[in-house]
Structure formats: C-alpha cells, structure tokens
Amino acid sequence: MQDRLFRVAGQIAAPYGEAPSQLVLDELAELTAAVKRQAAEFDHFLATDAVAFNKFAAEQGVQALRIEKPAGN
C-alpha cells in the first residue's frame, strides 16, 4: 500500500497547478478507505488482544506492553 500512496502523492504533486485526474482521485479514495480500515483493525487489536495480553502478563508479574493513544485522539 505504501508504494500506491507514494505514487498517488506524486501524481497529485507533479502536475503543479493542475487538478488531479478522476483516476487519481478514485485511487486516493480507495487508499483512504483502506487506511481507515487498517486503523480500525489496529484500534480493535489494542482494545482486545493487547488488553488481554497485558492482563495475562500482569498476572505473571511482567509489564509487557504499554500502548496509549496520542493526546487529542
């Protein structure tokens, strides 16, 4: 996905002063949706698996993961 993001960014920035084509806008919309899905999956992981793992680790006397959302989110 990273290569697609870089390519779209280049296609938007390269023709200075021109609006991006509809194809570029469509790909940007697809990538935006994909990034939002991945962020939601990661948030779900933090809320479920990471919490369960930390609980198990604490029961074993180990501080394992310290994951916090940045301020303002």
N, CA, C, O and CB atoms as a CASP TS submission, in Angstrom:
PFRMAT TS
TARGET T0000
AUTHOR 0000-0000-0000
METHOD Language model
MODEL 1
PARENT N/A
ATOM      1  N   MET     1       0.823  -1.183   0.000  1.00  0.00           N
ATOM      2  CA  MET     1       0.000   0.000   0.000  1.00  0.00           C
ATOM      3  C   MET     1       0.872   1.254   0.000  1.00  0.00           C
ATOM      4  O   MET     1       0.505   2.275  -0.581  1.00  0.00           O
ATOM      5  CB  MET     1      -0.939  -0.006   1.203  1.00  0.00           C
ATOM      6  N   GLN     2       2.017   1.171   0.649  1.00  0.00           N
ATOM      7  CA  GLN     2       2.883   2.338   0.721  1.00  0.00           C
ATOM      8  C   GLN     2       3.300   2.815  -0.665  1.00  0.00           C
ATOM      9  O   GLN     2       3.339   4.018  -0.924  1.00  0.00           O
ATOM     10  CB  GLN     2       4.112   2.026   1.553  1.00  0.00           C
ATOM     11  N   ASP     3       3.613   1.874  -1.557  1.00  0.00           N
ATOM     12  CA  ASP     3       4.010   2.275  -2.901  1.00  0.00           C
ATOM     13  C   ASP     3       2.867   2.971  -3.635  1.00  0.00           C
ATOM     14  O   ASP     3       3.095   3.915  -4.391  1.00  0.00           O
ATOM     15  CB  ASP     3       4.479   1.061  -3.696  1.00  0.00           C
ATOM     16  N   ARG     4       1.639   2.507  -3.411  1.00  0.00           N
ATOM     17  CA  ARG     4       0.482   3.162  -4.028  1.00  0.00           C
ATOM     18  C   ARG     4       0.296   4.572  -3.474  1.00  0.00           C
ATOM     19  O   ARG     4      -0.021   5.498  -4.220  1.00  0.00           O
ATOM     20  CB  ARG     4      -0.793   2.331  -3.798  1.00  0.00           C
ATOM     21  N   LEU     5       0.493   4.733  -2.171  1.00  0.00           N
ATOM     22  CA  LEU     5       0.369   6.059  -1.568  1.00  0.00           C
ATOM     23  C   LEU     5       1.403   7.024  -2.132  1.00  0.00           C
ATOM     24  O   LEU     5       1.079   8.168  -2.450  1.00  0.00           O
ATOM     25  CB  LEU     5       0.515   5.968  -0.051  1.00  0.00           C
ATOM     26  N   PHE     6       2.643   6.569  -2.257  1.00  0.00           N
ATOM     27  CA  PHE     6       3.690   7.421  -2.823  1.00  0.00           C
ATOM     28  C   PHE     6       3.392   7.771  -4.273  1.00  0.00           C
ATOM     29  O   PHE     6       3.591   8.908  -4.702  1.00  0.00           O
ATOM     30  CB  PHE     6       5.049   6.733  -2.721  1.00  0.00           C
ATOM     31  N   ARG     7       2.914   6.783  -5.025  1.00  0.00           N
ATOM     32  CA  ARG     7       2.599   7.031  -6.433  1.00  0.00           C
ATOM     33  C   ARG     7       1.488   8.068  -6.567  1.00  0.00           C
ATOM     34  O   ARG     7       1.596   8.991  -7.374  1.00  0.00           O
ATOM     35  CB  ARG     7       2.190   5.723  -7.130  1.00  0.00           C
ATOM     36  N   VAL     8       0.426   7.923  -5.787  1.00  0.00           N
ATOM     37  CA  VAL     8      -0.687   8.876  -5.852  1.00  0.00           C
ATOM     38  C   VAL     8      -0.222  10.263  -5.421  1.00  0.00           C
ATOM     39  O   VAL     8      -0.594  11.262  -6.035  1.00  0.00           O
ATOM     40  CB  VAL     8      -1.862   8.406  -4.964  1.00  0.00           C
ATOM     41  N   ALA     9       0.593  10.326  -4.364  1.00  0.00           N
ATOM     42  CA  ALA     9       1.111  11.622  -3.927  1.00  0.00           C
ATOM     43  C   ALA     9       1.909  12.284  -5.042  1.00  0.00           C
ATOM     44  O   ALA     9       1.801  13.491  -5.257  1.00  0.00           O
ATOM     45  CB  ALA     9       1.984  11.460  -2.673  1.00  0.00           C
ATOM     46  N   GLY    10       2.707  11.497  -5.746  1.00  0.00           N
ATOM     47  CA  GLY    10       3.475  12.040  -6.864  1.00  0.00           C
ATOM     48  C   GLY    10       2.587  12.500  -8.006  1.00  0.00           C
ATOM     49  O   GLY    10       2.858  13.522  -8.636  1.00  0.00           O
ATOM     50  N   GLN    11       1.527  11.749  -8.273  1.00  0.00           N
ATOM     51  CA  GLN    11       0.610  12.122  -9.347  1.00  0.00           C
ATOM     52  C   GLN    11      -0.174  13.383  -9.000  1.00  0.00           C
ATOM     53  O   GLN    11      -0.578  14.130  -9.891  1.00  0.00           O
ATOM     54  CB  GLN    11      -0.353  10.975  -9.640  1.00  0.00           C
ATOM     55  N   ILE    12      -0.385  13.616  -7.731  1.00  0.00           N
ATOM     56  CA  ILE    12      -1.081  14.833  -7.319  1.00  0.00           C
ATOM     57  C   ILE    12      -0.122  16.026  -7.354  1.00  0.00           C
ATOM     58  O   ILE    12      -0.496  17.118  -7.781  1.00  0.00           O
ATOM     59  CB  ILE    12      -1.684  14.663  -5.901  1.00  0.00           C
ATOM     60  N   ALA    13       1.101  15.810  -6.907  1.00  0.00           N
ATOM     61  CA  ALA    13       2.060  16.912  -6.789  1.00  0.00           C
ATOM     62  C   ALA    13       2.763  17.259  -8.101  1.00  0.00           C
ATOM     63  O   ALA    13       3.115  18.418  -8.320  1.00  0.00           O
ATOM     64  CB  ALA    13       3.091  16.569  -5.756  1.00  0.00           C
ATOM     65  N   ALA    14       2.969  16.284  -8.967  1.00  0.00           N
ATOM     66  CA  ALA    14       3.785  16.501 -10.157  1.00  0.00           C
ATOM     67  C   ALA    14       3.217  17.556 -11.119  1.00  0.00           C
ATOM     68  O   ALA    14       3.946  18.473 -11.498  1.00  0.00           O
ATOM     69  CB  ALA    14       3.945  15.202 -10.887  1.00  0.00           C
ATOM     70  N   PRO    15       1.976  17.461 -11.517  1.00  0.00           N
ATOM     71  CA  PRO    15       1.477  18.478 -12.444  1.00  0.00           C
ATOM     72  C   PRO    15       1.067  19.746 -11.682  1.00  0.00           C
ATOM     73  O   PRO    15      -0.119  20.009 -11.482  1.00  0.00           O
ATOM     74  CB  PRO    15       0.278  17.927 -13.258  1.00  0.00           C
ATOM     75  N   TYR    16       2.061  20.515 -11.266  1.00  0.00           N
ATOM     76  CA  TYR    16       1.836  21.687 -10.421  1.00  0.00           C
ATOM     77  C   TYR    16       0.794  22.614 -11.047  1.00  0.00           C
ATOM     78  O   TYR    16       0.874  22.964 -12.225  1.00  0.00           O
ATOM     79  CB  TYR    16       3.155  22.447 -10.192  1.00  0.00           C
ATOM     80  N   GLY    17      -0.172  22.995 -10.238  1.00  0.00           N
ATOM     81  CA  GLY    17      -1.187  23.931 -10.693  1.00  0.00           C
ATOM     82  C   GLY    17      -2.349  23.287 -11.418  1.00  0.00           C
ATOM     83  O   GLY    17      -3.272  23.984 -11.839  1.00  0.00           O
ATOM     84  N   GLU    18      -2.326  21.970 -11.574  1.00  0.00           N
ATOM     85  CA  GLU    18      -3.416  21.265 -12.246  1.00  0.00           C
ATOM     86  C   GLU    18      -4.153  20.379 -11.235  1.00  0.00           C
ATOM     87  O   GLU    18      -3.554  19.827 -10.312  1.00  0.00           O
ATOM     88  CB  GLU    18      -2.875  20.413 -13.435  1.00  0.00           C
ATOM     89  N   ALA    19      -5.447  20.265 -11.434  1.00  0.00           N
ATOM     90  CA  ALA    19      -6.243  19.383 -10.579  1.00  0.00           C
ATOM     91  C   ALA    19      -5.905  17.921 -10.887  1.00  0.00           C
ATOM     92  O   ALA    19      -5.614  17.590 -12.036  1.00  0.00           O
ATOM     93  CB  ALA    19      -7.764  19.646 -10.777  1.00  0.00           C
ATOM     94  N   PRO    20      -5.939  17.053  -9.890  1.00  0.00           N
ATOM     95  CA  PRO    20      -5.691  15.629 -10.151  1.00  0.00           C
ATOM     96  C   PRO    20      -6.798  15.050 -11.030  1.00  0.00           C
ATOM     97  O   PRO    20      -7.941  15.507 -11.004  1.00  0.00           O
ATOM     98  CB  PRO    20      -5.593  14.837  -8.820  1.00  0.00           C
ATOM     99  N   SER    21      -6.430  14.043 -11.800  1.00  0.00           N
ATOM    100  CA  SER    21      -7.407  13.393 -12.673  1.00  0.00           C
ATOM    101  C   SER    21      -8.404  12.592 -11.843  1.00  0.00           C
ATOM    102  O   SER    21      -8.171  12.313 -10.667  1.00  0.00           O
ATOM    103  CB  SER    21      -6.701  12.478 -13.696  1.00  0.00           C
ATOM    104  N   GLN    22      -9.497  12.235 -12.463  1.00  0.00           N
ATOM    105  CA  GLN    22     -10.508  11.441 -11.766  1.00  0.00           C
ATOM    106  C   GLN    22      -9.953  10.081 -11.360  1.00  0.00           C
ATOM    107  O   GLN    22     -10.314   9.563 -10.303  1.00  0.00           O
ATOM    108  CB  GLN    22     -11.748  11.260 -12.647  1.00  0.00           C
ATOM    109  N   LEU    23      -9.078   9.489 -12.181  1.00  0.00           N
ATOM    110  CA  LEU    23      -8.471   8.207 -11.826  1.00  0.00           C
ATOM    111  C   LEU    23      -7.640   8.326 -10.546  1.00  0.00           C
ATOM    112  O   LEU    23      -7.683   7.452  -9.681  1.00  0.00           O
ATOM    113  CB  LEU    23      -7.594   7.695 -12.980  1.00  0.00           C
ATOM    114  N   VAL    24      -6.895   9.405 -10.443  1.00  0.00           N
ATOM    115  CA  VAL    24      -6.081   9.626  -9.249  1.00  0.00           C
ATOM    116  C   VAL    24      -6.985   9.842  -8.037  1.00  0.00           C
ATOM    117  O   VAL    24      -6.715   9.304  -6.963  1.00  0.00           O
ATOM    118  CB  VAL    24      -5.136  10.839  -9.445  1.00  0.00           C
ATOM    119  N   LEU    25      -8.045  10.617  -8.195  1.00  0.00           N
ATOM    120  CA  LEU    25      -8.977  10.846  -7.097  1.00  0.00           C
ATOM    121  C   LEU    25      -9.654   9.552  -6.667  1.00  0.00           C
ATOM    122  O   LEU    25      -9.877   9.329  -5.476  1.00  0.00           O
ATOM    123  CB  LEU    25     -10.026  11.877  -7.500  1.00  0.00           C
ATOM    124  N   ASP    26      -9.983   8.696  -7.637  1.00  0.00           N
ATOM    125  CA  ASP    26     -10.606   7.408  -7.311  1.00  0.00           C
ATOM    126  C   ASP    26      -9.642   6.521  -6.521  1.00  0.00           C
ATOM    127  O   ASP    26     -10.028   5.882  -5.543  1.00  0.00           O
ATOM    128  CB  ASP    26     -11.057   6.686  -8.598  1.00  0.00           C
ATOM    129  N   GLU    27      -8.380   6.493  -6.963  1.00  0.00           N
ATOM    130  CA  GLU    27      -7.395   5.682  -6.239  1.00  0.00           C
ATOM    131  C   GLU    27      -7.156   6.261  -4.845  1.00  0.00           C
ATOM    132  O   GLU    27      -6.997   5.507  -3.884  1.00  0.00           O
ATOM    133  CB  GLU    27      -6.064   5.608  -7.026  1.00  0.00           C
ATOM    134  N   LEU    28      -7.127   7.572  -4.724  1.00  0.00           N
ATOM    135  CA  LEU    28      -6.969   8.198  -3.419  1.00  0.00           C
ATOM    136  C   LEU    28      -8.129   7.829  -2.494  1.00  0.00           C
ATOM    137  O   LEU    28      -7.921   7.586  -1.305  1.00  0.00           O
ATOM    138  CB  LEU    28      -6.871   9.721  -3.567  1.00  0.00           C
ATOM    139  N   ALA    29      -9.331   7.787  -3.025  1.00  0.00           N
ATOM    140  CA  ALA    29     -10.495   7.394  -2.222  1.00  0.00           C
ATOM    141  C   ALA    29     -10.368   5.941  -1.763  1.00  0.00           C
ATOM    142  O   ALA    29     -10.683   5.626  -0.616  1.00  0.00           O
ATOM    143  CB  ALA    29     -11.800   7.584  -3.030  1.00  0.00           C
ATOM    144  N   GLU    30      -9.906   5.053  -2.651  1.00  0.00           N
ATOM    145  CA  GLU    30      -9.693   3.654  -2.278  1.00  0.00           C
ATOM    146  C   GLU    30      -8.646   3.539  -1.172  1.00  0.00           C
ATOM    147  O   GLU    30      -8.826   2.803  -0.202  1.00  0.00           O
ATOM    148  CB  GLU    30      -9.262   2.832  -3.504  1.00  0.00           C
ATOM    149  N   LEU    31      -7.561   4.270  -1.334  1.00  0.00           N
ATOM    150  CA  LEU    31      -6.489   4.214  -0.343  1.00  0.00           C
ATOM    151  C   LEU    31      -6.938   4.798   0.990  1.00  0.00           C
ATOM    152  O   LEU    31      -6.580   4.276   2.046  1.00  0.00           O
ATOM    153  CB  LEU    31      -5.257   4.959  -0.850  1.00  0.00           C
ATOM    154  N   THR    32      -7.710   5.862   0.955  1.00  0.00           N
ATOM    155  CA  THR    32      -8.232   6.455   2.181  1.00  0.00           C
ATOM    156  C   THR    32      -9.085   5.442   2.938  1.00  0.00           C
ATOM    157  O   THR    32      -8.963   5.300   4.155  1.00  0.00           O
ATOM    158  CB  THR    32      -9.053   7.719   1.865  1.00  0.00           C
ATOM    159  N   ALA    33      -9.943   4.745   2.212  1.00  0.00           N
ATOM    160  CA  ALA    33     -10.790   3.726   2.836  1.00  0.00           C
ATOM    161  C   ALA    33      -9.932   2.594   3.413  1.00  0.00           C
ATOM    162  O   ALA    33     -10.209   2.102   4.506  1.00  0.00           O
ATOM    163  CB  ALA    33     -11.804   3.164   1.811  1.00  0.00           C
ATOM    164  N   ALA    34      -8.902   2.184   2.686  1.00  0.00           N
ATOM    165  CA  ALA    34      -8.032   1.102   3.156  1.00  0.00           C
ATOM    166  C   ALA    34      -7.287   1.518   4.426  1.00  0.00           C
ATOM    167  O   ALA    34      -7.165   0.723   5.358  1.00  0.00           O
ATOM    168  CB  ALA    34      -7.026   0.702   2.055  1.00  0.00           C
ATOM    169  N   VAL    35      -6.797   2.738   4.469  1.00  0.00           N
ATOM    170  CA  VAL    35      -6.089   3.222   5.656  1.00  0.00           C
ATOM    171  C   VAL    35      -7.045   3.280   6.846  1.00  0.00           C
ATOM    172  O   VAL    35      -6.677   2.906   7.960  1.00  0.00           O
ATOM    173  CB  VAL    35      -5.466   4.617   5.394  1.00  0.00           C
ATOM    174  N   LYS    36      -8.266   3.746   6.613  1.00  0.00           N
ATOM    175  CA  LYS    36      -9.255   3.800   7.701  1.00  0.00           C
ATOM    176  C   LYS    36      -9.581   2.401   8.212  1.00  0.00           C
ATOM    177  O   LYS    36      -9.735   2.203   9.418  1.00  0.00           O
ATOM    178  CB  LYS    36     -10.543   4.498   7.226  1.00  0.00           C
ATOM    179  N   ARG    37      -9.690   1.420   7.299  1.00  0.00           N
ATOM    180  CA  ARG    37      -9.949   0.038   7.723  1.00  0.00           C
ATOM    181  C   ARG    37      -8.800  -0.487   8.575  1.00  0.00           C
ATOM    182  O   ARG    37      -9.019  -1.098   9.621  1.00  0.00           O
ATOM    183  CB  ARG    37     -10.161  -0.876   6.498  1.00  0.00           C
ATOM    184  N   GLN    38      -7.574  -0.245   8.119  1.00  0.00           N
ATOM    185  CA  GLN    38      -6.421  -0.737   8.874  1.00  0.00           C
ATOM    186  C   GLN    38      -6.307  -0.060  10.233  1.00  0.00           C
ATOM    187  O   GLN    38      -5.944  -0.703  11.217  1.00  0.00           O
ATOM    188  CB  GLN    38      -5.140  -0.520   8.081  1.00  0.00           C
ATOM    189  N   ALA    39      -6.610   1.222  10.294  1.00  0.00           N
ATOM    190  CA  ALA    39      -6.584   1.924  11.583  1.00  0.00           C
ATOM    191  C   ALA    39      -7.643   1.355  12.517  1.00  0.00           C
ATOM    192  O   ALA    39      -7.393   1.198  13.713  1.00  0.00           O
ATOM    193  CB  ALA    39      -6.805   3.439  11.386  1.00  0.00           C
ATOM    194  N   ALA    40      -8.819   1.047  11.988  1.00  0.00           N
ATOM    195  CA  ALA    40      -9.884   0.458  12.806  1.00  0.00           C
ATOM    196  C   ALA    40      -9.477  -0.932  13.299  1.00  0.00           C
ATOM    197  O   ALA    40      -9.749  -1.286  14.446  1.00  0.00           O
ATOM    198  CB  ALA    40     -11.202   0.376  12.001  1.00  0.00           C
ATOM    199  N   GLU    41      -8.830  -1.717  12.441  1.00  0.00           N
ATOM    200  CA  GLU    41      -8.357  -3.042  12.851  1.00  0.00           C
ATOM    201  C   GLU    41      -7.313  -2.927  13.955  1.00  0.00           C
ATOM    202  O   GLU    41      -7.315  -3.719  14.897  1.00  0.00           O
ATOM    203  CB  GLU    41      -7.772  -3.801  11.649  1.00  0.00           C
ATOM    204  N   PHE    42      -6.428  -1.949  13.844  1.00  0.00           N
ATOM    205  CA  PHE    42      -5.408  -1.756  14.864  1.00  0.00           C
ATOM    206  C   PHE    42      -6.047  -1.300  16.170  1.00  0.00           C
ATOM    207  O   PHE    42      -5.672  -1.777  17.241  1.00  0.00           O
ATOM    208  CB  PHE    42      -4.360  -0.739  14.395  1.00  0.00           C
ATOM    209  N   ASP    43      -6.999  -0.388  16.093  1.00  0.00           N
ATOM    210  CA  ASP    43      -7.716   0.042  17.298  1.00  0.00           C
ATOM    211  C   ASP    43      -8.411  -1.139  17.968  1.00  0.00           C
ATOM    212  O   ASP    43      -8.421  -1.246  19.194  1.00  0.00           O
ATOM    213  CB  ASP    43      -8.745   1.134  16.953  1.00  0.00           C
ATOM    214  N   HIS    44      -8.991  -2.023  17.160  1.00  0.00           N
ATOM    215  CA  HIS    44      -9.641  -3.218  17.699  1.00  0.00           C
ATOM    216  C   HIS    44      -8.612  -4.116  18.395  1.00  0.00           C
ATOM    217  O   HIS    44      -8.868  -4.644  19.477  1.00  0.00           O
ATOM    218  CB  HIS    44     -10.363  -3.997  16.572  1.00  0.00           C
ATOM    219  N   PHE    45      -7.456  -4.282  17.765  1.00  0.00           N
ATOM    220  CA  PHE    45      -6.372  -5.060  18.376  1.00  0.00           C
ATOM    221  C   PHE    45      -5.981  -4.470  19.727  1.00  0.00           C
ATOM    222  O   PHE    45      -5.825  -5.199  20.707  1.00  0.00           O
ATOM    223  CB  PHE    45      -5.146  -5.107  17.443  1.00  0.00           C
ATOM    224  N   LEU    46      -5.822  -3.144  19.776  1.00  0.00           N
ATOM    225  CA  LEU    46      -5.442  -2.502  21.032  1.00  0.00           C
ATOM    226  C   LEU    46      -6.497  -2.710  22.110  1.00  0.00           C
ATOM    227  O   LEU    46      -6.169  -2.897  23.282  1.00  0.00           O
ATOM    228  CB  LEU    46      -5.211  -1.014  20.815  1.00  0.00           C
ATOM    229  N   ALA    47      -7.762  -2.677  21.709  1.00  0.00           N
ATOM    230  CA  ALA    47      -8.853  -2.791  22.672  1.00  0.00           C
ATOM    231  C   ALA    47      -9.106  -4.226  23.119  1.00  0.00           C
ATOM    232  O   ALA    47      -9.731  -4.438  24.159  1.00  0.00           O
ATOM    233  CB  ALA    47     -10.111  -2.223  22.081  1.00  0.00           C
ATOM    234  N   THR    48      -8.641  -5.205  22.370  1.00  0.00           N
ATOM    235  CA  THR    48      -8.945  -6.596  22.702  1.00  0.00           C
ATOM    236  C   THR    48      -7.670  -7.399  22.981  1.00  0.00           C
ATOM    237  O   THR    48      -7.365  -7.699  24.135  1.00  0.00           O
ATOM    238  CB  THR    48      -9.736  -7.248  21.564  1.00  0.00           C
ATOM    239  N   ASP    49      -6.942  -7.740  21.946  1.00  0.00           N
ATOM    240  CA  ASP    49      -5.784  -8.626  22.098  1.00  0.00           C
ATOM    241  C   ASP    49      -4.691  -8.029  22.988  1.00  0.00           C
ATOM    242  O   ASP    49      -4.138  -8.724  23.840  1.00  0.00           O
ATOM    243  CB  ASP    49      -5.205  -8.947  20.737  1.00  0.00           C
ATOM    244  N   ALA    50      -4.382  -6.751  22.794  1.00  0.00           N
ATOM    245  CA  ALA    50      -3.328  -6.134  23.603  1.00  0.00           C
ATOM    246  C   ALA    50      -3.743  -6.064  25.062  1.00  0.00           C
ATOM    247  O   ALA    50      -2.925  -6.289  25.954  1.00  0.00           O
ATOM    248  CB  ALA    50      -2.998  -4.730  23.083  1.00  0.00           C
ATOM    249  N   VAL    51      -5.011  -5.754  25.310  1.00  0.00           N
ATOM    250  CA  VAL    51      -5.510  -5.708  26.686  1.00  0.00           C
ATOM    251  C   VAL    51      -5.435  -7.097  27.318  1.00  0.00           C
ATOM    252  O   VAL    51      -4.990  -7.235  28.458  1.00  0.00           O
ATOM    253  CB  VAL    51      -6.966  -5.175  26.724  1.00  0.00           C
ATOM    254  N   ALA    52      -5.863  -8.118  26.592  1.00  0.00           N
ATOM    255  CA  ALA    52      -5.819  -9.488  27.112  1.00  0.00           C
ATOM    256  C   ALA    52      -4.384  -9.923  27.379  1.00  0.00           C
ATOM    257  O   ALA    52      -4.103 -10.559  28.395  1.00  0.00           O
ATOM    258  CB  ALA    52      -6.488 -10.460  26.128  1.00  0.00           C
ATOM    259  N   PHE    53      -3.478  -9.582  26.470  1.00  0.00           N
ATOM    260  CA  PHE    53      -2.077  -9.942  26.658  1.00  0.00           C
ATOM    261  C   PHE    53      -1.501  -9.255  27.883  1.00  0.00           C
ATOM    262  O   PHE    53      -0.802  -9.880  28.680  1.00  0.00           O
ATOM    263  CB  PHE    53      -1.260  -9.581  25.419  1.00  0.00           C
ATOM    264  N   ASN    54      -1.795  -7.962  28.035  1.00  0.00           N
ATOM    265  CA  ASN    54      -1.295  -7.237  29.205  1.00  0.00           C
ATOM    266  C   ASN    54      -1.852  -7.802  30.496  1.00  0.00           C
ATOM    267  O   ASN    54      -1.142  -7.875  31.499  1.00  0.00           O
ATOM    268  CB  ASN    54      -1.640  -5.764  29.101  1.00  0.00           C
ATOM    269  N   LYS    55      -3.110  -8.201  30.485  1.00  0.00           N
ATOM    270  CA  LYS    55      -3.708  -8.803  31.683  1.00  0.00           C
ATOM    271  C   LYS    55      -2.979 -10.095  32.033  1.00  0.00           C
ATOM    272  O   LYS    55      -2.625 -10.325  33.189  1.00  0.00           O
ATOM    273  CB  LYS    55      -5.221  -9.076  31.470  1.00  0.00           C
ATOM    274  N   PHE    56      -2.758 -10.935  31.027  1.00  0.00           N
ATOM    275  CA  PHE    56      -2.029 -12.186  31.258  1.00  0.00           C
ATOM    276  C   PHE    56      -0.624 -11.903  31.767  1.00  0.00           C
ATOM    277  O   PHE    56      -0.171 -12.540  32.718  1.00  0.00           O
ATOM    278  CB  PHE    56      -1.965 -13.021  29.970  1.00  0.00           C
ATOM    279  N   ALA    57       0.070 -10.956  31.146  1.00  0.00           N
ATOM    280  CA  ALA    57       1.433 -10.640  31.560  1.00  0.00           C
ATOM    281  C   ALA    57       1.456 -10.112  32.988  1.00  0.00           C
ATOM    282  O   ALA    57       2.341 -10.473  33.764  1.00  0.00           O
ATOM    283  CB  ALA    57       2.060  -9.617  30.608  1.00  0.00           C
ATOM    284  N   ALA    58       0.490  -9.259  33.346  1.00  0.00           N
ATOM    285  CA  ALA    58       0.425  -8.723  34.708  1.00  0.00           C
ATOM    286  C   ALA    58       0.210  -9.844  35.712  1.00  0.00           C
ATOM    287  O   ALA    58       0.774  -9.823  36.807  1.00  0.00           O
ATOM    288  CB  ALA    58      -0.698  -7.679  34.830  1.00  0.00           C
ATOM    289  N   GLU    59      -0.603 -10.819  35.339  1.00  0.00           N
ATOM    290  CA  GLU    59      -0.822 -11.971  36.220  1.00  0.00           C
ATOM    291  C   GLU    59       0.461 -12.756  36.432  1.00  0.00           C
ATOM    292  O   GLU    59       0.621 -13.422  37.454  1.00  0.00           O
ATOM    293  CB  GLU    59      -1.900 -12.886  35.646  1.00  0.00           C
ATOM    294  N   GLN    60       1.371 -12.682  35.477  1.00  0.00           N
ATOM    295  CA  GLN    60       2.662 -13.367  35.583  1.00  0.00           C
ATOM    296  C   GLN    60       3.720 -12.475  36.230  1.00  0.00           C
ATOM    297  O   GLN    60       4.859 -12.895  36.435  1.00  0.00           O
ATOM    298  CB  GLN    60       3.137 -13.818  34.201  1.00  0.00           C
ATOM    299  N   GLY    61       3.324 -11.221  36.554  1.00  0.00           N
ATOM    300  CA  GLY    61       4.265 -10.304  37.193  1.00  0.00           C
ATOM    301  C   GLY    61       5.163  -9.564  36.230  1.00  0.00           C
ATOM    302  O   GLY    61       6.234  -9.092  36.609  1.00  0.00           O
ATOM    303  N   VAL    62       4.732  -9.461  34.981  1.00  0.00           N
ATOM    304  CA  VAL    62       5.545  -8.816  33.953  1.00  0.00           C
ATOM    305  C   VAL    62       4.756  -7.658  33.351  1.00  0.00           C
ATOM    306  O   VAL    62       3.576  -7.799  33.029  1.00  0.00           O
ATOM    307  CB  VAL    62       5.967  -9.833  32.849  1.00  0.00           C
ATOM    308  N   GLN    63       5.422  -6.509  33.201  1.00  0.00           N
ATOM    309  CA  GLN    63       4.796  -5.414  32.461  1.00  0.00           C
ATOM    310  C   GLN    63       5.207  -5.593  31.008  1.00  0.00           C
ATOM    311  O   GLN    63       6.385  -5.466  30.675  1.00  0.00           O
ATOM    312  CB  GLN    63       5.223  -3.988  33.022  1.00  0.00           C
ATOM    313  N   ALA    64       4.252  -5.885  30.147  1.00  0.00           N
ATOM    314  CA  ALA    64       4.584  -6.265  28.778  1.00  0.00           C
ATOM    315  C   ALA    64       4.462  -5.128  27.785  1.00  0.00           C
ATOM    316  O   ALA    64       5.465  -4.671  27.237  1.00  0.00           O
ATOM    317  CB  ALA    64       3.710  -7.386  28.344  1.00  0.00           C
ATOM    318  N   LEU    65       3.263  -4.673  27.550  1.00  0.00           N
ATOM    319  CA  LEU    65       3.024  -3.638  26.539  1.00  0.00           C
ATOM    320  C   LEU    65       2.426  -2.405  27.184  1.00  0.00           C
ATOM    321  O   LEU    65       1.529  -2.493  28.022  1.00  0.00           O
ATOM    322  CB  LEU    65       2.096  -4.157  25.427  1.00  0.00           C
ATOM    323  N   ARG    66       2.929  -1.282  26.787  1.00  0.00           N
ATOM    324  CA  ARG    66       2.323  -0.024  27.237  1.00  0.00           C
ATOM    325  C   ARG    66       1.948   0.733  25.979  1.00  0.00           C
ATOM    326  O   ARG    66       2.787   1.355  25.326  1.00  0.00           O
ATOM    327  CB  ARG    66       3.304   0.822  28.166  1.00  0.00           C
ATOM    328  N   ILE    67       0.684   0.665  25.661  1.00  0.00           N
ATOM    329  CA  ILE    67       0.200   1.275  24.438  1.00  0.00           C
ATOM    330  C   ILE    67      -0.847   2.312  24.808  1.00  0.00           C
ATOM    331  O   ILE    67      -1.850   2.002  25.450  1.00  0.00           O
ATOM    332  CB  ILE    67      -0.378   0.210  23.464  1.00  0.00           C
ATOM    333  N   GLU    68      -0.600   3.535  24.396  1.00  0.00           N
ATOM    334  CA  GLU    68      -1.528   4.608  24.669  1.00  0.00           C
ATOM    335  C   GLU    68      -1.793   5.369  23.379  1.00  0.00           C
ATOM    336  O   GLU    68      -0.920   5.490  22.520  1.00  0.00           O
ATOM    337  CB  GLU    68      -0.984   5.546  25.766  1.00  0.00           C
ATOM    338  N   LYS    69      -3.007   5.876  23.260  1.00  0.00           N
ATOM    339  CA  LYS    69      -3.315   6.727  22.122  1.00  0.00           C
ATOM    340  C   LYS    69      -2.715   8.103  22.369  1.00  0.00           C
ATOM    341  O   LYS    69      -2.666   8.561  23.510  1.00  0.00           O
ATOM    342  CB  LYS    69      -4.850   6.821  21.887  1.00  0.00           C
ATOM    343  N   PRO    70      -2.258   8.765  21.314  1.00  0.00           N
ATOM    344  CA  PRO    70      -1.736  10.117  21.477  1.00  0.00           C
ATOM    345  C   PRO    70      -2.814  11.059  22.010  1.00  0.00           C
ATOM    346  O   PRO    70      -4.005  10.853  21.775  1.00  0.00           O
ATOM    347  CB  PRO    70      -1.186  10.640  20.144  1.00  0.00           C
ATOM    348  N   ALA    71      -2.389  12.074  22.714  1.00  0.00           N
ATOM    349  CA  ALA    71      -3.344  13.053  23.254  1.00  0.00           C
ATOM    350  C   ALA    71      -4.133  13.681  22.107  1.00  0.00           C
ATOM    351  O   ALA    71      -3.592  13.969  21.039  1.00  0.00           O
ATOM    352  CB  ALA    71      -2.608  14.155  24.081  1.00  0.00           C
ATOM    353  N   GLY    72      -5.415  13.883  22.356  1.00  0.00           N
ATOM    354  CA  GLY    72      -6.265  14.508  21.347  1.00  0.00           C
ATOM    355  C   GLY    72      -6.967  13.514  20.455  1.00  0.00           C
ATOM    356  O   GLY    72      -7.752  13.921  19.599  1.00  0.00           O
ATOM    357  N   ASN    73      -6.718  12.217  20.619  1.00  0.00           N
ATOM    358  CA  ASN    73      -7.385  11.210  19.776  1.00  0.00           C
ATOM    359  C   ASN    73      -8.392  10.427  20.553  1.00  0.00           C
ATOM    360  O   ASN    73      -9.044   9.541  20.001  1.00  0.00           O
ATOM    361  CB  ASN    73      -6.379  10.265  19.163  1.00  0.00           C
TER
END
